[in-house]
Amino acid sequence: MIRDNGPLHNIGFGTTSRDFESGDREQQGPSPHSGFISRALDDNPVLKMASAMVATGIAATVAGKFLRGGGLKLR
């Protein structure tokens, strides 16, 4: 994925700021501000899907146990 850190400006006559390369505005790969898991899963869509399915299953299991236990008691 190509990330563009700079804003897009219209210079005029159909020319935009992206027509002039500055060299440091674009980078390949995940954002350097991403977490470890996001960077590890960047180029592997099957692993992304599997991890999302596992996380969804865990969340559904925890929510089911919480609701079977009576839910949130405010008093």
N, C-alpha and C positions, 0 to 999 in steps of 0.2 A: 504494500500500500504506500502511496506517495502522500506525505502530509505537507501541507502548505501552511507555514506559521504566519505569513504576512497577509494583510487584507488585500482585497482585489479593488483596484482603483481604475476608473475609466479616464484615460489620458486624452482621448478625443480621436475622431476619424476612425473609429472601430478598433483602436489600439488600447489594450489594457496593460496593467502593470505586470501581468504574467507573461507578456511577450518579451520582456527584458529580464534575463536571468541574472540574479545577483550572486548565485553560488551557495549561499548559506540558508536560503529560505526553504529549500526542499530537501527531504531526506527519505531514504528507503527504509522499510521495515517499521517495527512498532515505535511508538513514541518513547523517548528516553525517560519520560515521567511515568510510564506504565509500571505496574507492579510486576513481581517475579512471575506469577502465574500467567498474566496476560502476555508477557514477552515469550514465555515457554510455549504457549498455545497459538502464537501468531500465525504460523505457516501450516497448521495441521487442523483442517476443518472437522475431520472425523473425531479427533480427540476433543475438540471444542464441544461437539454435539454430545459425546459420551459424558464429559464432565458436567454439562448442563443437565443431562438426564439424571445423573447420580445426585446432583445437588437438589433437583426437584423432588426426587424420591425421598431423600433425607428430610427435606422440609415438610413434605406431605405426611411422612411418618410421625414426625415430632408434633405437627399440628393435630393429627388424629389422636395421638396419646393425650395431648393437652385437652382436647374437647371431650374425650371419653372420661377423663378424670374430673369433669365437672366445669371445666372452663375457668374463667377468671372470676374469683370471688371478691367482690368489692367490700363486703362487710365482714 
